[in-house]
């Protein structure tokens, strides 16, 4: 993912929430343009996630940006099992 794509979503008017999907299966939802900050060197992105939590994200770890909160992927918990990534995309993990 490149810096221009992140800034394009951040600066879109009217703003529409989006979700950053990371290479480790995690995601960060950006509900407003004022909760995402790009470092001066453009290598990292910080997303404010309430309550009082900042997530520092390496730009190189962002694999996808999807419009809308939790637009394509989400974690589902199954009783007695670890959370698994559920997706229709190429990053889907099998249920073992």
Secondary structure, DSSP 8 states (H G I E B T S, - for coil): --HHHHHHHHH-SS---EEEEETTS-EEEE-SGGGEEE-TTSSEEEEEETTTEEEEEEGGGEEEEEESTT-S-EEE--TTS--EEE-SSTT-----
